């Protein structure tokens, strides 16, 4: 889909396309990475950072103010920045946010779109912010590519070109600047590569150009030169750790004090200010042997959060393909605080269902990304419609996520499936085993009748307990205990060794106790477990295995 204007919907689509394109180019970018340290991680870090930016901006799904959307992108990138390249990317997005924010302030109202002049100014301001975060400019890096793109955008905007033409000109200039990086930085020439961060920036500019024009720019893959690819300089040993943290409540004059201390401790120092979180908030990055000292340096000048310390040894094996932090995860859709504790206690990550609202494909995609896994077993538990699952699966596959939905119609089935999950098995084997366990758990629910009605099991009045299996009322009782006991008897009629009862919001403990006593007295040898999940709607969820 093409767009003639760089408005909020276009910017949103660009963020999505940028993530998808970075996924496709992550391995290529990682192979180019030799500066500032040959850690094969630049593509992965830019991907993680752009994912965080997209997730923050996508929350503003109905916002038409492009400046507000740009600010969300920048804030998400800063908070989710990974590695030196991620910090720099956050500053590029901050440049866009601050220029558009200033334009909106001058107009005293929402900014509906970004023209060529604003785009060029954003790239120029971003280059200034990158220099500030790095401490000093280094030719032949992503900064050189950014400066080339900014100059071309400013010239095209000065010629009164449309924004799509301005963006295309900046992307072509970035490609030319990228080709020059080996002549500007000796370590690149010796390794036979272009700058990895600059390649990542070109992916982002090409993605924006494609969003606006509808035409994808086909570029040859940037590969290490065969004759020199093994000639990565080994004159100095890389530091042992990468240290990152968010720094708050830091006075402006203390930033340079921190930079000087980190320069003493290591290299690849980047300190990026936040444009949206207020004064005194920064993202800090350094490669150092003494990780503790790098953290202490930050503690001396402000308040730290999101501290990440990562070994730089063997970083090429740190993430599965596609830049994910682990191979497999389980995502369970749940309702209620108790359900969240129960499923997370069993090792699942959760997506909370909203009251009276079906889970959307977009919510599902956010949760899939947040697992950080390349493969995700999804337990919908009756809260996700089939069409939303299908839509979420389609987009997730574009992003390099293998989503395996397990057919669970209730949280009791989800618990049965989760109990047999084994991440060490092959994906198909794991999914089949979980699906069999879910299918082996017969389930039903108990609700409180709200009105007088005639059901398949007879007449009911307000306050009666209704035992439901499938879509039909099969038990009518004078209260939820009576209905629950009758439903358990019915489900155990086909056999079973374990009864699971989940009690909902407002259900007293004595209800679960009464059902435990019923099973012990009427179904000898059958085990029963109860949990207060606090889910809404049904008073009880009951499963039999």
C-alpha positions as CSV (number, residue, x, y, z in Angstrom):
1,X,0.0,0.0,0.0
2,X,1.4,3.4,-1.0
3,X,0.6,6.8,0.5
4,X,1.2,10.3,-0.9
5,X,1.5,11.8,2.6
6,X,3.7,10.9,5.6
7,X,0.8,11.1,8.1
8,X,0.1,9.1,11.2
9,X,-1.2,5.9,9.4
10,X,1.8,6.0,7.0
11,X,4.2,6.4,9.9
12,X,2.5,3.5,11.7
13,X,2.7,1.3,8.6
14,X,6.4,2.3,8.2
15,X,7.2,1.1,11.7
16,X,5.6,-2.3,11.0
17,X,7.3,-2.6,7.6
18,X,10.6,-1.6,9.2
19,X,10.4,-4.4,11.7
20,X,9.6,-6.9,9.0
21,X,12.5,-5.7,6.8
22,X,14.9,-5.8,9.6
23,X,13.9,-9.4,10.3
24,X,14.8,-10.2,6.7
25,X,18.1,-8.4,6.9
26,X,19.3,-9.2,10.5
27,X,21.7,-12.0,9.5
28,X,23.1,-9.9,6.7
29,X,23.7,-6.9,9.0
30,X,25.2,-9.1,11.7
31,X,27.7,-10.5,9.3
32,X,29.0,-7.0,8.6
33,X,29.5,-6.1,12.2
34,X,33.2,-5.4,13.1
35,X,33.0,-1.9,14.6
36,X,33.1,-0.9,17.4
37,X,33.4,-4.6,18.3
38,X,33.1,-7.7,16.2
39,X,30.1,-9.0,18.1
40,X,27.8,-9.9,15.2
41,X,24.9,-8.2,17.0
42,X,24.1,-4.9,15.3
43,X,21.2,-6.3,13.2
44,X,19.7,-8.0,16.2
45,X,20.0,-4.9,18.4
46,X,18.4,-2.7,15.8
47,X,15.6,-5.2,15.4
48,X,14.9,-5.4,19.1
49,X,15.0,-1.6,19.4
50,X,12.6,-1.1,16.4
51,X,10.2,-3.7,17.7
52,X,10.1,-1.7,21.0
53,X,9.4,1.5,19.1
54,X,6.7,-0.1,17.1
55,X,5.0,-1.6,20.1
56,X,4.9,1.8,21.9
57,X,3.5,3.6,18.9
58,X,1.0,1.0,18.0
59,X,-0.8,1.6,21.2
60,X,-1.9,4.9,19.7
61,X,-3.9,3.1,17.0
62,X,-6.5,5.9,16.6
63,X,-4.2,8.9,17.0
64,X,-3.9,11.2,13.9
65,X,-1.3,13.5,15.4
66,X,1.9,12.5,13.6
67,X,4.0,14.4,16.2
68,X,2.5,12.4,19.0
69,X,3.1,9.1,17.1
70,X,6.7,10.1,16.4
71,X,7.2,10.8,20.2
72,X,5.9,7.4,21.0
73,X,8.3,5.8,18.6
74,X,11.2,7.6,20.1
75,X,10.1,6.8,23.7
76,X,9.7,3.1,22.9
77,X,13.1,3.0,21.2
78,X,14.9,4.6,24.1
79,X,13.3,2.3,26.7
80,X,13.9,-0.8,24.6
81,X,17.2,0.1,23.1
82,X,19.6,-2.8,22.7
83,X,23.3,-2.3,22.2
84,X,25.2,0.8,20.8
85,X,23.3,0.6,17.5
86,X,20.0,0.6,19.4
87,X,20.9,3.7,21.3
88,X,21.8,5.4,18.1
89,X,18.5,4.3,16.5
90,X,16.6,5.8,19.4
91,X,18.3,9.1,18.8
92,X,17.4,9.0,15.1
93,X,13.7,8.5,16.1
94,X,14.1,11.2,18.7
95,X,15.3,13.6,16.0
96,X,12.0,13.0,14.1
97,X,10.0,13.4,17.3
98,X,11.6,16.7,18.4
99,X,11.4,18.3,14.9
100,X,7.7,17.3,14.4
101,X,6.9,18.3,18.0
102,X,8.3,21.7,17.5
103,X,6.4,22.1,14.3
104,X,3.2,21.1,16.0
105,X,3.9,23.7,18.8
106,X,4.4,26.4,16.2
107,X,1.1,25.6,14.6
108,X,-0.6,25.5,18.0
109,X,-2.4,22.2,17.1
110,X,-2.0,18.7,15.9
111,X,0.4,18.0,13.1
112,X,-1.3,15.9,10.4
113,X,1.6,15.1,8.2
114,X,5.4,15.5,7.7
115,X,6.5,17.3,4.5
116,X,9.8,17.0,2.8
117,X,11.3,20.0,4.6
118,X,10.4,18.6,8.0
119,X,11.8,15.2,7.1
120,X,15.1,16.7,6.0
121,X,15.3,18.7,9.2
122,X,14.5,15.6,11.3
123,X,17.5,13.7,9.7
124,X,19.8,16.7,10.3
125,X,18.7,17.1,13.9
126,X,19.1,13.3,14.4
127,X,22.7,13.5,13.2
128,X,23.4,16.2,15.9
129,X,21.8,14.0,18.6
130,X,23.8,11.0,17.5
131,X,27.1,13.0,17.8
132,X,26.0,14.1,21.2
133,X,25.2,10.6,22.3
134,X,28.5,9.2,21.0
135,X,30.7,12.0,22.4
136,X,32.6,12.5,19.2
137,X,31.9,11.8,15.5
138,X,33.5,8.8,13.9
139,X,33.7,8.9,10.0
140,X,32.6,5.7,8.3
141,X,29.9,4.8,10.8
142,X,26.1,5.0,10.8
143,X,26.6,8.8,11.4
144,X,28.2,9.2,7.9
145,X,25.3,7.4,6.3
146,X,22.8,9.5,8.3
147,X,24.6,12.7,7.3
148,X,24.5,11.7,3.6
149,X,20.8,11.0,3.8
150,X,20.1,14.3,5.6
151,X,22.0,16.3,3.0
152,X,20.1,14.7,0.1
153,X,16.8,15.1,1.9
154,X,17.4,18.8,2.5
155,X,18.4,19.3,-1.2
156,X,15.3,17.5,-2.5
157,X,13.1,19.4,-0.1
158,X,14.7,22.7,-1.3
159,X,13.8,21.7,-4.8
160,X,10.1,21.4,-3.6
161,X,9.9,17.7,-4.2
162,X,7.1,15.7,-2.7
163,X,7.9,13.9,0.6
164,X,8.0,10.5,-1.2
165,X,10.7,11.8,-3.5
166,X,12.6,13.4,-0.6
167,X,12.6,10.1,1.2
168,X,13.7,8.2,-1.9
169,X,16.5,10.7,-2.5
170,X,17.7,10.2,1.1
171,X,17.7,6.4,0.8
172,X,19.7,6.5,-2.4
173,X,22.2,9.0,-0.8
174,X,22.4,6.7,2.2
175,X,23.3,3.8,-0.1
176,X,26.1,5.9,-1.7
177,X,27.4,6.9,1.7
178,X,27.3,3.3,2.9
179,X,29.5,2.3,0.0
180,X,32.1,4.9,1.0
181,X,32.3,3.7,4.6
182,X,35.2,1.3,4.0
183,X,37.3,4.2,2.7
184,X,36.6,6.2,5.9
185,X,37.2,3.6,8.6
186,X,40.3,1.3,8.4
187,X,38.7,-1.5,10.4
188,X,36.0,-1.8,7.7
189,X,38.4,-1.9,4.8
190,X,40.6,-4.5,6.5
191,X,37.5,-6.7,7.1
192,X,36.1,-6.1,3.6
193,X,32.7,-4.8,4.8
194,X,30.5,-1.7,4.9
195,X,29.3,-0.3,8.2
196,X,26.7,-2.6,9.8
197,X,24.8,0.2,11.5
198,X,24.7,2.2,8.3
199,X,23.3,-0.9,6.5
200,X,20.5,-1.0,9.1
201,X,19.7,2.6,8.6
202,X,19.4,2.0,4.8
203,X,16.9,-0.8,5.6
204,X,14.8,1.7,7.5
205,X,14.9,4.4,4.8
206,X,14.1,1.9,2.1
207,X,11.1,0.7,4.2
208,X,9.8,4.3,4.5
209,X,10.3,4.9,0.8
210,X,8.4,1.7,0.0
211,X,5.6,2.8,2.4
212,X,5.2,6.1,0.6
213,X,5.7,5.0,-3.0
214,X,4.5,1.4,-3.0
215,X,7.7,0.4,-4.8
216,X,10.2,-1.8,-3.0
217,X,13.8,-0.9,-3.8
218,X,15.8,-4.1,-4.6
219,X,19.4,-3.8,-3.4
220,X,22.1,-6.4,-3.6
221,X,23.0,-8.0,-0.3
222,X,26.0,-6.4,1.4
223,X,28.4,-9.3,2.1
224,X,32.0,-9.4,3.4
225,X,34.5,-9.3,0.6
226,X,35.7,-12.9,0.1
227,X,39.4,-12.1,-0.1
228,X,39.4,-10.0,3.1
229,X,36.5,-11.3,5.2
230,X,38.9,-13.1,7.6
231,X,41.1,-10.1,8.0
232,X,39.2,-8.6,11.0
233,X,41.8,-6.8,13.0
234,X,42.8,-8.5,16.3
235,X,45.2,-5.9,17.6
236,X,43.2,-5.4,20.8
237,X,41.0,-7.6,22.9
238,X,37.3,-6.7,23.1
239,X,35.9,-5.9,26.6
240,X,34.1,-8.7,28.4
241,X,30.7,-7.2,29.0
242,X,28.1,-4.9,27.4
243,X,26.4,-2.8,30.1
244,X,23.2,-0.9,29.5
245,X,20.8,0.9,31.8
246,X,18.3,3.7,31.9
247,X,19.4,6.7,34.0
248,X,17.0,9.0,35.7
249,X,17.2,12.1,37.9
250,X,20.6,13.0,36.5
251,X,21.7,16.6,36.4
252,X,22.9,17.9,33.0
253,X,26.4,18.7,34.2
254,X,26.8,15.2,35.6
255,X,26.4,13.6,32.2
256,X,29.9,14.5,31.0
257,X,31.3,13.3,34.3
258,X,29.6,9.9,33.7
259,X,30.9,9.8,30.1
260,X,34.5,10.5,31.3
261,X,34.3,7.7,33.9
262,X,32.9,5.2,31.4
263,X,35.6,6.2,28.9
264,X,38.1,5.2,31.6
265,X,36.4,1.9,32.1
266,X,35.8,0.8,28.6
267,X,34.8,1.7,25.0
268,X,31.7,2.2,22.8
269,X,30.2,4.7,25.2
270,X,26.9,6.1,24.2
271,X,24.7,8.3,26.5
272,X,21.4,9.3,24.8
273,X,19.0,11.8,26.3
274,X,15.2,11.1,26.3
275,X,13.2,13.7,24.4
276,X,9.9,12.6,26.0
277,X,10.6,11.4,29.5
278,X,11.6,14.8,30.7
279,X,15.0,16.3,31.7
280,X,17.5,14.1,33.4
281,X,16.6,10.8,31.7
282,X,19.1,9.0,29.6
283,X,19.9,5.6,28.0
284,X,23.5,4.5,28.8
285,X,25.7,2.0,27.0
286,X,29.3,0.9,27.4
287,X,31.5,-2.1,26.7
288,X,33.7,-2.8,29.8
289,X,35.5,-5.5,31.6
290,X,34.3,-4.2,35.0
291,X,30.5,-4.3,34.7
292,X,30.0,-3.5,38.3
293,X,32.1,-0.3,38.1
294,X,30.1,0.8,35.0
295,X,26.9,0.4,37.0
296,X,28.3,2.2,40.0
297,X,29.3,5.1,37.8
298,X,25.7,5.6,37.0
299,X,24.6,5.2,40.6
300,X,26.9,8.1,41.5
301,X,24.9,10.5,39.3
302,X,21.3,9.3,39.2
303,X,18.7,6.6,39.6
304,X,19.1,3.4,37.5
305,X,16.6,1.0,36.1
306,X,16.5,-1.8,33.4
307,X,20.1,-2.7,34.0
308,X,21.4,-5.2,31.4
309,X,24.8,-6.9,31.6
310,X,25.6,-9.2,28.7
311,X,28.7,-11.2,28.0
312,X,30.3,-10.2,24.7
313,X,31.9,-13.6,24.3
314,X,30.3,-15.8,21.7
315,X,27.6,-13.3,21.0
316,X,26.8,-14.9,17.6
317,X,25.2,-17.8,19.6
318,X,23.3,-15.5,21.9
319,X,20.0,-15.4,20.0
320,X,18.1,-17.8,17.8
321,X,17.6,-16.9,14.1
322,X,15.6,-13.7,13.6
323,X,17.0,-11.9,16.7
324,X,14.8,-13.6,19.3
325,X,16.2,-14.0,22.8
326,X,15.0,-17.6,23.2
327,X,13.8,-20.5,21.1
328,X,10.3,-21.3,22.5
329,X,7.7,-19.9,24.9
330,X,4.1,-20.6,25.9
331,X,1.6,-17.7,25.7
332,X,-1.7,-18.2,27.7
333,X,-4.7,-15.9,27.4
334,X,-6.2,-15.6,30.9
335,X,-8.7,-13.6,32.9
336,X,-8.2,-12.7,36.6
337,X,-5.3,-11.9,38.9
338,X,-5.3,-15.5,40.3
339,X,-5.2,-16.9,36.8
340,X,-2.2,-14.8,35.9
341,X,-0.3,-16.0,39.0
342,X,-1.3,-19.6,38.3
343,X,-0.2,-19.7,34.7
344,X,3.0,-17.6,35.2
345,X,3.9,-19.9,38.1
346,X,3.7,-22.8,35.6
347,X,6.2,-21.0,33.3
348,X,3.8,-19.4,30.8
349,X,3.7,-15.8,29.7
350,X,0.2,-14.3,29.7
351,X,-2.1,-12.0,27.8
352,X,-4.9,-10.6,29.9
353,X,-8.3,-10.7,28.4
354,X,-10.3,-7.4,28.8
355,X,-13.8,-7.4,30.3
356,X,-16.4,-8.1,27.6
357,X,-13.9,-7.5,24.8
358,X,-12.6,-10.3,22.5
359,X,-8.8,-10.4,22.2
360,X,-7.8,-8.9,18.8
361,X,-5.1,-10.0,16.4
362,X,-3.2,-6.9,17.2
363,X,-3.2,-7.6,21.0
364,X,-2.1,-11.1,20.2
365,X,0.8,-9.9,18.0
366,X,2.0,-7.6,20.8
367,X,2.0,-10.5,23.3
368,X,3.8,-12.8,20.8
369,X,6.6,-10.2,20.3
370,X,6.9,-9.6,24.0
371,X,7.6,-13.3,24.7
372,X,11.0,-12.8,22.9
373,X,10.7,-16.3,21.5
374,X,11.1,-17.6,17.9
375,X,8.4,-20.2,18.5
376,X,5.3,-19.6,20.6
377,X,2.7,-22.1,21.8
378,X,-0.5,-20.2,22.2
379,X,-3.3,-21.2,24.6
380,X,-6.3,-19.1,23.6
381,X,-8.4,-20.6,26.5
382,X,-11.7,-19.6,24.9
383,X,-10.8,-15.9,24.8
384,X,-9.6,-15.5,21.1
385,X,-11.9,-16.0,18.1
386,X,-10.6,-18.2,15.3
387,X,-10.4,-15.4,12.8
388,X,-8.3,-13.3,15.2
389,X,-6.0,-16.3,15.8
390,X,-5.6,-16.7,12.0
391,X,-4.9,-13.0,11.5
392,X,-2.4,-13.0,14.3
393,X,-0.7,-16.1,12.9
394,X,-0.4,-14.5,9.5
395,X,1.3,-11.4,10.7
396,X,3.5,-13.2,13.2
397,X,4.8,-15.4,10.4
398,X,5.8,-12.3,8.5
399,X,7.8,-11.3,11.5
400,X,9.7,-14.5,11.8
401,X,7.6,-15.9,14.7
402,X,6.3,-19.5,14.4
403,X,3.0,-19.5,16.2
404,X,1.5,-22.8,17.2
405,X,-2.1,-22.4,18.6
406,X,-3.2,-25.2,20.9
407,X,-7.0,-25.8,20.8
408,X,-7.9,-24.9,24.4
409,X,-11.5,-23.7,24.9
410,X,-11.1,-22.9,28.6
411,X,-8.4,-22.2,31.2
412,X,-8.8,-25.7,32.6
413,X,-7.9,-27.1,29.2
414,X,-5.0,-24.6,29.1
415,X,-3.7,-25.9,32.4
416,X,-3.8,-29.5,31.1
417,X,-1.9,-28.5,28.0
418,X,0.7,-26.5,29.9
419,X,1.4,-29.4,32.3
420,X,2.8,-31.5,29.4
421,X,4.7,-28.7,27.6
422,X,8.4,-29.6,27.0
423,X,10.5,-27.0,25.1
424,X,13.2,-29.7,24.5
425,X,10.8,-31.6,22.1
426,X,10.4,-30.8,18.5
427,X,7.8,-28.1,17.9
428,X,5.4,-30.5,16.2
429,X,5.8,-33.1,18.9
430,X,5.3,-30.5,21.6
431,X,2.2,-29.0,20.0
432,X,0.6,-32.5,19.4
433,X,1.2,-33.6,23.0
434,X,-0.2,-30.4,24.4
435,X,-3.3,-30.6,22.0
436,X,-3.9,-34.2,23.1
437,X,-3.8,-33.2,26.8
438,X,-6.2,-30.3,26.1
439,X,-8.6,-32.6,24.3
440,X,-8.5,-35.1,27.1
441,X,-9.8,-32.5,29.6
442,X,-13.6,-32.4,29.4
443,X,-14.8,-29.1,30.7
444,X,-17.8,-27.0,31.5
445,X,-18.8,-23.9,33.5
446,X,-21.3,-22.7,36.0
447,X,-23.0,-19.3,35.8
448,X,-25.6,-17.6,37.9
449,X,-29.0,-17.1,36.1
450,X,-29.9,-13.5,35.7
451,X,-33.5,-13.9,34.5
452,X,-36.3,-16.4,34.5
453,X,-36.0,-18.6,31.4
454,X,-36.6,-22.1,30.0
455,X,-33.4,-24.0,29.3
456,X,-32.7,-27.4,27.8
457,X,-32.4,-28.8,31.4
458,X,-35.6,-27.1,32.6
459,X,-36.8,-23.8,33.9
460,X,-34.6,-21.5,35.9
461,X,-35.1,-18.4,38.0
462,X,-32.7,-15.5,38.9
463,X,-30.1,-16.7,41.3
464,X,-30.1,-20.3,40.2
465,X,-26.8,-22.0,39.2
466,X,-26.6,-23.1,35.6
467,X,-24.2,-25.9,34.7
468,X,-23.1,-25.5,31.0
469,X,-21.3,-28.0,28.8
470,X,-20.6,-26.9,25.2
471,X,-23.2,-24.3,24.5
472,X,-26.1,-25.9,26.4
473,X,-27.4,-25.6,30.0
474,X,-27.3,-29.2,31.2
475,X,-27.8,-28.6,35.0
476,X,-30.1,-26.2,36.8
477,X,-29.4,-26.0,40.6
478,X,-30.6,-23.8,43.4
479,X,-27.2,-22.3,43.7
480,X,-23.7,-22.6,42.1
481,X,-22.6,-25.3,44.5
482,X,-25.5,-27.5,43.5
483,X,-25.0,-26.8,39.8
484,X,-21.2,-27.3,40.2
485,X,-21.7,-30.7,41.9
486,X,-24.1,-31.8,39.3
487,X,-21.8,-30.8,36.5
488,X,-18.9,-32.6,38.1
489,X,-21.0,-35.8,38.3
490,X,-22.0,-35.4,34.6
491,X,-18.4,-34.9,33.5
492,X,-17.1,-37.8,35.5
493,X,-19.8,-40.1,34.0
494,X,-17.4,-40.8,31.2
495,X,-14.5,-41.5,33.6
496,X,-11.7,-39.3,35.0
497,X,-9.1,-39.2,37.7
498,X,-8.6,-35.4,38.3
499,X,-11.2,-32.6,38.7
500,X,-10.0,-29.0,38.4
501,X,-12.2,-26.2,39.7
502,X,-11.4,-22.5,39.0
503,X,-13.5,-20.1,41.1
504,X,-14.3,-16.7,39.7
505,X,-14.5,-13.1,40.9
506,X,-16.7,-12.8,44.0
507,X,-17.0,-16.6,44.7
508,X,-16.3,-17.5,48.3
509,X,-13.9,-20.1,49.5
510,X,-16.6,-22.2,51.0
511,X,-17.9,-22.9,47.4
512,X,-14.6,-24.7,46.5
513,X,-14.6,-26.4,49.9
514,X,-18.2,-27.7,49.3
515,X,-17.2,-29.1,45.9
516,X,-14.1,-30.8,47.4
517,X,-16.3,-32.5,50.0
518,X,-18.7,-33.6,47.3
519,X,-16.0,-35.3,45.2
520,X,-14.5,-37.0,48.3
521,X,-17.8,-38.4,49.3
522,X,-19.3,-39.3,45.9
523,X,-16.3,-40.1,43.8
524,X,-13.8,-42.2,45.8
525,X,-10.3,-42.2,44.4
526,X,-10.8,-39.1,42.3
527,X,-8.5,-36.2,43.0
528,X,-9.8,-32.6,43.0
529,X,-7.8,-29.3,43.0
530,X,-9.2,-25.8,43.3
531,X,-7.8,-22.4,42.5
532,X,-9.2,-19.0,42.9
533,X,-8.5,-17.3,39.6
534,X,-10.8,-14.3,39.9
535,X,-12.1,-14.6,36.3
536,X,-15.2,-12.7,35.3
537,X,-18.4,-14.0,33.8
538,X,-18.6,-17.7,34.8
539,X,-18.7,-18.3,38.5
540,X,-16.9,-21.6,38.1
541,X,-14.8,-23.3,35.4
542,X,-14.6,-27.1,35.8
543,X,-12.4,-29.6,34.0
544,X,-12.1,-33.4,34.3
545,X,-9.1,-35.4,33.1
